[in-house]
């Protein structure tokens, strides 16, 4: 099983998630979410496998989200427009984003990581 971890080095939740994965001895492919955000197709697969609605993938506390006024715009955007936006700007994606192609988690909650990633 290959785990892909999308994160941002300065993100506190990302640091906690990496420390958890490392402590469990779990190997993962580390991807800088800003330099290499997931493609539209990758995002669609991640959202689908997570079982979460697309709106849960937005970093609503981020500066970029507020800067673009997305709180009021998302409801009127099509899914395709939202995927395009998220894939073009990694800072808009809630992180860390972790997937193995069969399941996915967004953000860091130890209980979610225990359930999904503990071997």
C-alpha positions in Angstrom: 0.0 0.0 0.0 1.5 3.3 -1.1 0.3 6.3 1.0 0.5 9.8 -0.5 0.7 12.6 2.0 -0.1 16.1 0.8 1.1 18.7 3.3 2.7 22.0 3.9 5.9 22.2 6.0 4.8 25.2 8.1 1.3 23.7 8.9 0.9 22.7 12.5 -1.7 19.9 11.7 0.7 18.6 9.1 3.5 18.4 11.5 1.3 16.4 14.0 0.2 14.1 11.2 3.7 13.4 10.0 4.9 12.8 13.6 2.0 10.3 14.0 2.7 8.5 10.7 6.5 8.4 11.6 5.8 7.1 15.1 3.7 4.2 13.6 6.5 3.4 11.2 4.3 4.1 8.2 6.0 4.9 4.9 4.5 7.7 2.8 5.2 9.7 -0.3 5.5 13.3 0.9 4.1 15.8 -1.5 4.3 19.6 -1.0 0.7 20.6 -1.5 1.5 24.2 -2.7 4.2 23.2 -5.1 2.4 20.1 -6.4 -1.3 20.3 -5.6 -3.4 17.2 -6.6 -4.7 17.3 -10.1 -8.5 17.5 -10.8 -8.6 13.8 -11.4 -6.7 13.0 -8.2 -8.9 15.3 -6.2 -12.1 13.7 -7.6 -10.8 10.3 -6.6 -9.7 11.5 -3.2 -13.1 13.1 -2.5 -14.9 10.0 -3.7 -12.8 7.6 -1.5 -13.1 9.9 1.6 -16.9 9.8 1.6 -16.9 13.4 2.5 -18.6 16.3 0.7 -16.3 18.5 -1.5 -16.8 21.5 0.9 -14.9 19.6 3.6 -11.8 19.9 1.5 -11.5 23.7 1.7 -9.1 25.3 4.2 -11.7 27.7 5.4 -9.3 29.2 8.0 -6.7 30.0 5.4 -5.8 33.5 4.2 -6.3 32.6 0.5 -9.9 31.3 1.2 -10.8 34.6 2.9 -8.9 36.7 0.3 -10.9 35.2 -2.5 -14.2 35.6 -0.5 -15.0 31.9 -1.1 -17.4 31.6 1.9 -20.1 33.4 -0.2 -19.0 32.0 -3.6 -18.8 28.3 -3.2 -22.5 27.6 -3.0 -23.0 29.1 -6.5 -19.9 27.4 -8.1 -20.3 24.2 -10.0 -18.3 21.1 -8.9 -16.1 21.4 -11.9 -15.3 25.0 -11.0 -14.5 24.0 -7.5 -12.2 21.2 -8.5 -10.4 23.5 -11.0 -9.9 26.1 -8.2 -8.7 23.5 -5.6 -6.3 21.9 -8.1 -4.8 25.3 -9.1 -4.2 26.6 -5.5 -2.9 24.1 -2.9 -3.3 26.7 -0.1 -7.1 26.3 -0.5 -7.0 22.6 0.3 -7.5 21.6 3.9 -4.4 19.7 5.0 -2.9 17.3 5.5 -4.6 15.3 2.8 -3.7 11.6 3.0 -4.7 8.8 0.6 -3.8 5.3 -0.5 -6.2 5.3 -3.4 -8.8 3.3 -1.5 -9.5 5.7 1.4 -8.6 9.2 2.2 -8.5 11.6 5.2 -8.4 15.4 5.3 -7.1 17.3 8.2 -5.5 15.6 11.2 -7.6 13.9 13.8 -5.8 11.2 15.6 -8.9 9.0 15.7 -9.3 9.2 11.9 -5.6 8.3 11.5 -6.0 5.4 13.9 -9.0 4.1 12.0 -7.6 4.6 8.5 -3.8 4.3 8.7 -2.8 2.2 11.7 -1.5 -1.2 10.6 
